[in-house]
Amino acid sequence: ITDAIFGFFMIILKWIPCESYNIGNLNPETSIIELVETNKEVISKKLTYHLIDYPDGYPQDDPMRRSTDISEAQIQLRFESRI
């Protein structure tokens, strides 16, 4: 959220009329499984989880991962995600 807030402030401070920007992070997101594994290490306890398949009605064309194009913010605002 820190990067997002910083990006939003940059948009406000360098306001360009009729312009819109995507603010995001280019690093891959953390999966729930990765989060569980990290928590297991931190709390030193055994955690169990159960994976379920996507429901049959889940849209097949919905991407598994989304990647925000922040190139406009990088060019015009010199925005870079850091955290």
C-alpha positions as CSV (number, residue, x, y, z in Angstrom):
1,I,0.0,0.0,0.0
2,T,3.0,2.3,0.6
3,D,3.8,2.3,-3.2
4,A,0.2,3.0,-4.0
5,I,0.0,6.0,-1.7
6,F,3.3,7.4,-2.9
7,G,2.0,7.0,-6.5
8,F,-1.3,8.7,-5.8
9,F,0.6,11.7,-4.2
10,M,2.8,11.9,-7.2
11,I,-0.3,12.1,-9.4
12,I,-1.7,14.9,-7.3
13,L,1.5,16.9,-7.2
14,K,2.4,16.5,-10.9
15,W,-1.2,16.8,-12.0
16,I,-1.6,16.7,-15.8
17,P,-5.2,17.4,-17.0
18,C,-7.1,14.5,-18.6
19,E,-4.4,11.9,-17.8
20,S,-4.9,8.6,-16.0
21,Y,-2.3,6.3,-14.6
22,N,-2.0,2.7,-13.4
23,I,-0.2,2.5,-10.1
24,G,1.0,-1.0,-9.2
25,N,3.9,-3.2,-8.4
26,L,5.9,-5.1,-11.1
27,N,7.0,-7.8,-8.7
28,P,4.9,-11.0,-8.8
29,E,2.3,-11.2,-6.1
30,T,2.6,-13.5,-3.1
31,S,0.4,-16.6,-3.4
32,I,-1.7,-17.8,-0.4
33,I,0.5,-20.9,-0.2
34,E,3.6,-18.8,0.0
35,L,2.0,-16.7,2.7
36,V,1.1,-19.9,4.7
37,E,4.6,-21.3,4.3
38,T,6.1,-18.0,5.5
39,N,3.7,-17.9,8.5
40,K,4.8,-21.5,9.4
41,E,8.4,-20.4,9.6
42,V,7.6,-17.3,11.6
43,I,5.4,-18.9,14.2
44,S,7.2,-22.2,14.3
45,K,4.0,-24.2,14.3
46,K,2.5,-26.8,11.9
47,L,-0.1,-25.2,9.8
48,T,-2.3,-27.2,7.4
49,Y,-4.3,-26.0,4.5
50,H,-6.6,-27.5,1.9
51,L,-6.5,-26.5,-1.7
52,I,-9.7,-26.5,-3.7
53,D,-10.2,-26.3,-7.4
54,Y,-11.9,-23.4,-9.1
55,P,-15.6,-23.7,-9.4
56,D,-17.0,-25.0,-12.7
57,G,-18.6,-21.6,-13.3
58,Y,-15.3,-19.7,-13.0
59,P,-14.6,-17.8,-16.3
60,Q,-12.1,-19.8,-18.3
61,D,-10.6,-16.6,-19.9
62,D,-9.9,-14.9,-16.6
63,P,-6.1,-14.6,-16.2
64,M,-4.5,-16.5,-13.4
65,R,-2.1,-13.5,-12.8
66,R,-2.6,-9.9,-13.7
67,S,0.2,-7.5,-14.5
68,T,-0.4,-3.8,-14.3
69,D,1.1,-1.7,-17.1
70,I,2.6,1.2,-15.1
71,S,4.8,2.5,-18.0
72,E,2.9,5.8,-18.3
73,A,3.5,6.5,-14.6
74,Q,7.1,5.5,-14.9
75,I,7.6,7.9,-17.9
76,Q,5.6,10.9,-16.9
77,L,5.8,10.7,-13.1
78,R,9.1,8.8,-12.7
79,F,7.1,6.4,-10.5
80,E,8.8,3.1,-9.5
81,S,7.4,0.6,-7.0
82,R,9.9,0.0,-4.2
83,I,8.2,-2.0,-1.5
